[in-house]
Amino acid sequence: MRTSLRLPIHRSSHRGSDRRGFTLLEVVVSISLTVVMIGIVTPMVVRSMRLWKDTQRYQLATDELAIQLDRLISLPPDERSEAIEQLAVNDAIAAQFPGGTLSADLVSGNNEQRLVLAFNWERPGDPPPIQLIGWINTTAIEATAIDRPAVDTSTDETNEAITPAGDSNSESEATS
């Protein structure tokens, strides 16, 4: 008979399901992947925030121009030129736009007047100012002044497209 000697086998704790936790290599790889992802995402977030802020400023500037344009167009012609000379940016808007300037030009021709408003402020890259243009129907003003001199002419002015003089609606307004 043969006797065999069997030694007890010790299992290593580095194998299979007995393992708990992470190795140092796994931790280093996960940290480096996280840093790379943060490095990619951060510039995109910063760029989108700048774009959002620029869009808000552009909208505020456009709103200020629209308010000023409506105000100037609604004025009678004799008061309009004085108001253009005294044109200034609203204090609340001026606080948000460093170096903000508002300018206006009244352009006449072909029985029409255009009011061109421009708003500019200090921005990187020196882009052109934001402009809004409003048309003033001078034929309606003259017809109103001849037929009804005591009536406020601000209701006959518009900042929309001018109706041609040959249109039946404009002739009936001028003769009424």
trRosetta pair geometry for C-beta under 8 A, 3 or more apart (Angstrom, degrees):
i j d omega theta_ij theta_ji phi_ij phi_ji
11 15 6.9 -96 176 44 98 125
11 18 7.8 127 126 -9 123 160
12 15 5.4 90 80 -10 96 104
13 18 5.8 -115 -151 124 62 130
13 19 7.6 125 156 -87 67 63
14 19 6.7 39 -159 -88 36 108
15 18 6.5 44 76 38 62 110
15 19 7.2 -152 91 -41 15 104
16 19 6.9 162 82 -6 34 96
22 26 4.4 -120 -172 80 107 128
22 27 5.3 121 116 -52 131 89
23 26 4.9 99 55 4 77 101
23 27 7.3 -144 95 -3 43 87
24 27 5.7 -57 -152 37 35 112
24 28 6.3 35 153 -19 68 107
25 28 5.8 -55 -146 37 31 110
25 29 6.3 30 156 -18 65 107
26 29 5.8 -54 -145 37 30 110
26 30 6.3 27 158 -16 65 108
27 30 6.0 -57 -146 38 29 107
27 31 6.3 27 157 -17 64 108
28 31 5.9 -57 -146 38 29 110
28 32 6.3 25 157 -17 64 109
29 32 5.9 -58 -145 38 28 108
29 33 6.4 28 156 -18 64 107
30 33 5.8 -54 -147 37 31 111
30 34 6.4 34 154 -20 64 107
31 34 5.6 -55 -149 36 32 113
31 35 6.4 32 153 -20 66 105
32 35 5.7 -50 -146 35 34 112
32 36 6.4 36 154 -20 64 104
33 36 5.7 -53 -148 36 32 112
33 37 6.4 32 154 -17 65 106
34 37 5.8 -56 -148 38 30 110
34 38 6.4 30 154 -17 65 106
35 38 5.8 -54 -147 38 31 110
35 39 6.3 34 153 -21 64 108
36 39 5.6 -56 -149 37 30 114
36 40 6.5 26 154 -17 64 105
37 40 5.8 -56 -148 36 32 108
37 41 6.1 20 159 -11 68 113
38 41 6.0 -61 -136 44 29 103
38 42 5.9 37 166 -32 66 110
39 42 6.4 -42 -132 24 22 114
39 43 7.9 17 170 -8 51 100
40 43 7.4 -70 -172 33 27 98
40 44 7.3 13 148 -7 62 115
41 44 5.8 -68 -158 42 40 111
41 45 6.1 37 153 -22 76 108
42 45 5.8 -56 -146 35 31 109
42 46 6.3 29 158 -17 66 107
43 46 5.6 -54 -143 39 34 111
43 47 6.1 35 157 -20 67 108
44 47 5.8 -54 -144 38 30 111
44 48 6.3 27 157 -17 64 107
45 48 5.9 -56 -145 38 29 108
45 49 6.4 30 155 -19 64 106
46 49 5.8 -56 -150 35 30 111
46 50 6.6 30 153 -18 64 105
47 50 5.8 -54 -150 35 32 111
47 51 6.4 31 153 -17 65 107
48 51 5.5 -52 -145 39 34 113
48 52 6.2 39 153 -22 65 105
49 52 5.6 -51 -145 35 32 114
49 53 6.4 32 155 -18 64 105
50 53 5.7 -55 -148 37 31 110
50 54 6.3 31 154 -18 66 107
51 54 5.7 -53 -145 38 31 112
51 55 6.3 33 154 -21 64 106
52 55 5.7 -54 -149 35 29 113
52 56 6.6 31 152 -19 63 104
53 56 5.7 -52 -150 34 33 112
53 57 6.5 31 152 -17 64 105
54 57 5.7 -55 -148 38 32 111
54 58 6.2 35 153 -21 66 106
55 58 5.6 -51 -145 35 31 113
55 59 6.4 32 155 -19 63 105
56 59 5.8 -56 -150 36 30 111
56 60 6.4 31 153 -18 65 105
57 60 5.6 -53 -147 36 33 112
57 61 6.3 33 154 -19 66 105
57 96 7.1 -166 -118 145 88 111
57 97 7.0 125 -157 -90 107 93
57 121 8.0 -109 176 59 123 142
58 61 5.8 -54 -148 37 30 111
58 62 6.3 29 153 -18 64 107
58 130 6.8 153 -148 -85 76 145
59 62 5.7 -54 -145 38 31 111
59 63 6.3 34 154 -21 64 105
60 63 5.7 -54 -148 36 30 113
60 64 6.4 32 154 -19 64 104
60 93 6.4 168 159 -128 108 95
60 96 6.5 -41 135 99 162 146
60 97 7.7 -168 105 -49 124 113
61 64 5.7 -53 -150 35 32 112
61 65 6.5 31 152 -17 64 105
61 93 7.7 120 -96 -164 52 122
61 97 7.0 96 -84 -85 99 146
61 119 4.8 -178 -169 103 102 140
61 121 7.3 -130 -96 0 129 120
61 130 5.0 106 128 42 128 152
62 65 5.7 -53 -148 37 33 112
62 66 6.3 34 153 -20 66 105
62 130 6.2 -100 -75 164 72 144
62 132 7.2 116 -147 -59 70 120
63 66 5.7 -53 -146 36 31 111
63 67 6.4 32 156 -19 65 104
64 67 5.9 -53 -148 35 30 110
64 68 6.4 25 156 -13 64 109
64 89 6.9 14 180 -144 144 82
64 90 6.1 -138 -131 16 110 115
64 93 4.9 70 -91 -114 141 163
64 102 7.5 -112 138 -94 118 129
64 119 6.2 99 87 -98 117 158
65 68 5.9 -59 -146 42 30 108
65 69 5.9 31 156 -22 67 110
65 102 7.8 -177 -95 -132 73 106
65 117 5.0 159 -153 108 94 127
65 118 8.0 7 -115 -115 125 11
65 119 5.3 -119 -66 -16 106 125
65 130 6.5 -130 -32 115 149 106
65 131 7.5 164 -149 -161 154 21
65 132 4.3 141 145 5 125 128
66 69 5.7 -53 -141 37 28 112
66 70 6.3 29 159 -18 63 106
66 132 6.3 -171 -74 -119 59 171
67 70 6.1 -56 -150 37 27 109
67 71 6.4 26 153 -18 62 109
67 90 7.8 14 86 -40 143 136
68 71 5.7 -57 -149 38 31 113
68 72 6.2 25 157 -16 67 108
68 87 6.9 71 -163 -147 130 107
68 102 6.6 -167 -97 -170 174 142
68 104 7.8 -136 144 -72 123 124
68 117 5.8 145 96 -139 119 156
69 72 6.0 -57 -144 39 28 106
69 73 6.2 23 160 -16 65 110
69 115 6.5 152 -141 104 84 121
69 117 5.3 -123 -74 2 95 142
69 132 5.3 -88 -51 108 150 128
69 134 4.7 146 -177 -28 114 135
69 159 6.5 88 147 -126 109 153
70 73 6.1 -58 -141 39 27 107
70 74 6.3 24 161 -19 63 112
70 134 7.9 175 -70 -96 42 157
70 159 7.0 -88 -97 -13 60 151
71 74 6.1 -64 -151 35 25 108
71 75 7.1 32 152 -32 60 102
71 83 7.6 -143 129 170 100 146
72 75 5.9 -48 -158 15 36 115
72 80 5.8 86 -173 -144 79 91
72 83 5.8 -176 -114 108 82 129
72 84 6.6 72 -137 -74 130 81
72 87 7.9 -3 -78 -95 129 115
72 104 6.9 -178 -111 -137 169 156
72 115 5.9 175 111 -177 129 157
72 117 7.6 156 23 -67 148 123
72 134 7.6 145 79 56 104 143
73 80 7.9 43 -101 -118 22 127
73 115 6.3 -149 -76 27 87 149
73 134 5.1 -91 -67 138 134 146
73 136 5.9 -163 -138 -88 89 98
73 157 5.7 -170 167 133 85 125
73 158 7.6 -12 165 151 132 10
73 159 4.9 -53 -114 -64 174 105
74 154 4.7 45 -175 -163 67 118
74 157 6.9 180 -107 71 35 124
75 79 4.5 -119 178 92 115 108
75 80 4.5 155 91 -76 117 75
75 83 5.7 171 -32 6 173 151
75 154 6.7 -1 -93 -101 6 113
76 79 5.0 75 61 19 82 104
76 80 6.8 -139 93 -25 36 91
76 152 7.5 -108 -69 -158 108 70
76 153 5.6 92 -115 53 86 107
76 154 6.4 -78 -60 -58 65 88
77 80 5.4 -49 -141 19 31 121
77 81 7.5 29 168 -18 61 94
77 141 6.5 80 -37 -171 125 151
77 153 7.6 -22 -9 88 89 144
78 81 7.2 -52 -163 24 29 102
78 82 7.7 19 147 -4 58 109
79 82 5.8 -63 -159 43 45 111
79 83 6.0 43 148 -22 76 110
80 83 5.7 -58 -146 39 31 111
80 84 6.4 35 154 -25 65 103
80 106 7.3 105 133 -93 116 144
80 115 8.0 -99 -177 -96 127 134
81 84 5.6 -48 -148 30 33 115
81 85 6.8 34 153 -19 62 102
81 106 7.0 -72 -99 3 78 158
82 85 5.8 -54 -155 33 34 111
82 86 6.6 12 154 -1 66 111
83 86 5.9 -67 -144 50 33 99
83 87 6.8 69 149 -66 63 78
84 87 5.6 -14 -158 -31 36 118
84 104 4.6 -119 -145 86 97 132
84 106 6.4 -78 -84 -32 167 113
87 102 5.5 -120 146 109 108 110
87 103 7.3 126 92 -122 138 24
87 104 5.4 130 -34 0 168 120
88 102 6.6 127 -159 47 15 122
89 93 5.3 -118 175 88 100 112
89 94 4.5 125 107 -69 119 96
89 97 7.3 -107 -174 64 155 125
89 100 4.9 83 -94 116 172 117
89 101 7.1 -116 -34 -121 122 17
89 102 4.9 154 -66 -17 79 118
89 119 7.5 103 -100 -134 109 104
90 93 4.3 76 66 13 96 108
90 94 6.6 -164 87 -14 44 87
91 94 5.5 -53 -140 35 31 114
91 95 6.6 37 158 -26 62 100
92 95 6.0 -50 -157 25 30 113
92 96 7.3 14 151 -6 59 107
93 96 6.0 -67 -158 41 38 104
93 97 6.1 -1 158 11 74 116
93 100 6.6 -136 131 132 92 169
94 97 6.3 -74 -132 56 29 88
94 100 5.3 -144 -119 55 62 126
97 100 3.5 68 106 -63 119 124
97 121 3.9 -98 -180 -104 106 156
97 122 7.9 147 174 31 70 70
98 121 6.3 110 66 -177 48 106
98 122 4.9 -44 96 41 97 119
99 121 5.4 129 81 -155 77 63
99 122 4.0 74 43 -26 134 103
100 119 6.8 -7 -165 -172 95 92
100 120 7.3 163 -145 88 50 42
100 121 4.2 -18 -90 -91 70 106
101 119 7.3 170 85 -150 47 48
101 120 5.3 -11 56 61 92 88
101 121 7.3 166 14 -79 63 55
102 117 6.9 -13 -170 -169 91 97
102 118 7.4 161 -154 83 45 51
102 119 5.4 -11 -103 -102 74 78
103 117 7.3 159 85 -154 46 51
103 118 4.9 -11 60 58 93 98
103 120 7.8 4 7 10 106 105
103 129 7.8 32 35 139 107 173
104 115 6.4 -13 -165 -173 107 89
104 116 6.8 151 -155 80 53 52
104 117 5.1 -17 -100 -100 84 70
104 118 7.6 -177 -77 19 38 70
105 115 7.6 163 81 -155 47 44
105 116 4.6 -9 57 57 95 105
106 113 6.2 -8 -174 -174 90 113
106 114 7.5 160 -157 82 43 50
106 115 5.7 -14 -105 -104 70 72
106 116 7.9 -165 -75 21 25 73
107 113 6.9 151 80 -161 47 59
107 114 4.4 -12 61 59 102 100
107 115 7.8 -171 23 -76 74 25
107 116 6.4 37 -6 -8 115 112
108 112 7.4 172 -150 91 54 44
108 113 5.0 -23 -100 -104 74 82
108 114 7.8 -165 -73 22 30 68
108 138 7.6 55 -138 -49 99 153
109 112 6.7 -21 77 60 54 79
111 138 5.6 -149 -178 68 59 110
111 139 5.3 31 173 -52 120 101
111 162 7.9 151 108 172 91 154
111 165 7.0 20 100 -55 165 124
112 135 6.0 -23 -176 -162 117 105
112 136 7.1 144 -171 70 66 58
112 137 6.9 -35 -121 -115 81 41
112 138 5.9 -168 -108 10 25 103
112 139 8.0 -31 -75 -11 64 91
112 162 5.3 -96 -104 -50 126 160
113 135 7.2 139 81 -161 50 56
113 136 4.2 -20 71 59 103 109
113 138 5.4 97 -11 -51 98 112
114 133 5.7 -13 -171 -169 110 104
114 134 7.2 149 -159 78 59 41
114 135 5.6 -32 -102 -101 69 65
114 136 7.4 -169 -82 14 20 81
115 133 7.1 153 78 -157 50 52
115 134 4.7 -14 58 62 102 93
115 135 7.8 -171 18 -83 76 18
115 136 6.3 66 -20 -25 105 111
115 159 7.9 -64 45 -118 113 100
116 131 6.2 -10 -172 -165 90 116
116 132 7.8 167 -152 85 48 42
116 133 5.1 -13 -103 -105 72 84
117 131 6.7 155 84 -152 51 61
117 132 5.1 -7 59 59 102 87
117 133 7.7 -172 23 -81 68 36
117 134 7.6 27 -3 3 105 101
118 129 4.2 68 178 112 104 139
118 130 7.0 151 -155 77 59 43
118 131 4.7 -23 -98 -95 78 85
119 129 5.9 167 73 -175 33 104
119 130 5.0 -19 60 62 92 96
119 131 7.8 177 18 -80 66 39
120 128 8.0 -85 -102 167 110 39
120 129 3.6 -70 -68 -99 96 107
120 130 7.4 170 -76 19 53 66
123 126 7.2 156 76 -83 79 23
123 127 5.8 -31 87 25 134 99
134 159 3.6 -45 -152 -139 106 108
135 158 7.2 1 88 98 84 76
135 159 6.1 127 45 -153 56 42
135 160 7.0 -66 55 84 107 19
135 161 6.8 50 47 -116 150 26
135 162 5.7 -108 146 -43 139 95
136 141 7.4 19 157 -32 100 132
136 157 5.4 -18 -147 -155 84 110
136 158 7.5 151 -127 58 39 45
136 159 7.4 -11 -73 -91 59 59
137 140 4.2 40 115 15 118 115
137 141 6.8 157 100 -17 66 85
137 156 7.2 -107 77 145 115 79
137 157 6.1 -179 40 -133 83 52
137 158 5.6 30 -7 35 116 92
137 162 5.1 150 -102 -122 90 92
137 163 7.3 21 -124 26 139 80
138 141 5.2 -52 -149 35 43 116
138 142 6.2 40 154 -19 72 103
139 142 5.8 -52 -144 38 32 108
139 143 6.1 31 157 -17 65 108
139 162 7.7 99 24 -167 112 117
139 165 6.0 -149 -128 -96 166 95
139 170 6.9 26 116 -171 131 130
139 174 7.7 -50 159 -81 97 123
140 143 5.8 -54 -141 40 30 110
140 144 6.1 31 158 -19 64 109
140 156 4.4 -166 148 162 114 107
140 157 6.8 173 87 -84 124 44
140 158 7.7 55 36 3 158 97
140 170 7.4 -99 -78 -138 86 97
140 173 6.9 -18 -124 124 89 143
141 144 5.9 -59 -148 38 26 110
141 145 6.3 25 154 -20 63 109
141 153 5.4 61 -133 -176 79 136
141 156 6.3 159 -80 99 51 119
141 157 6.5 30 -70 -78 102 92
142 145 5.7 -56 -145 36 30 111
142 146 6.4 27 157 -18 65 106
143 146 6.0 -57 -148 36 30 107
143 147 6.1 9 162 -2 67 114
143 156 7.9 -150 69 -177 94 151
143 173 6.5 82 121 118 149 92
143 174 4.0 -92 -139 -117 138 83
144 147 6.3 -64 -136 48 27 97
144 148 5.8 -46 -170 55 66 93
144 151 6.2 -102 -179 78 104 118
144 153 5.2 140 101 -116 142 92
144 156 4.8 -158 -47 -1 150 168
145 148 7.9 -71 -104 68 11 52
145 149 5.8 43 -166 -106 55 70
145 153 6.7 -5 -62 -83 83 135
146 149 7.6 20 -112 -63 6 85
147 174 7.3 178 -35 -168 135 45
147 176 7.2 60 -172 82 158 53
148 151 4.1 23 130 1 120 123
152 155 6.3 79 98 -3 94 97
153 156 5.4 -59 -164 39 66 110
153 157 6.6 66 142 -30 83 100
154 157 6.0 -52 -152 25 39 113
158 162 7.9 158 71 -93 112 56
163 167 4.9 -84 169 38 103 153
163 169 6.3 -77 -174 78 155 113
163 170 4.9 174 109 -54 123 119
164 167 5.0 120 67 -29 78 99
164 170 7.3 -150 88 11 42 146
165 170 6.1 -112 -136 104 35 147
166 170 7.9 55 54 56 16 121
166 171 7.8 1 -162 -44 27 114
167 170 4.7 79 70 10 97 103
167 171 7.1 -169 90 -8 50 85
168 171 5.7 -55 -147 37 36 111
168 172 6.3 34 157 -19 69 106
169 172 6.0 -57 -148 37 29 107
169 173 6.5 29 154 -19 64 105
170 173 5.6 -52 -148 35 35 113
170 174 6.3 34 154 -20 67 106
171 174 5.8 -57 -148 37 32 109
171 175 6.3 14 159 -6 67 111
172 175 6.2 -63 -141 45 31 99
172 176 6.1 39 160 -37 66 109
173 176 6.0 -52 -143 21 27 114
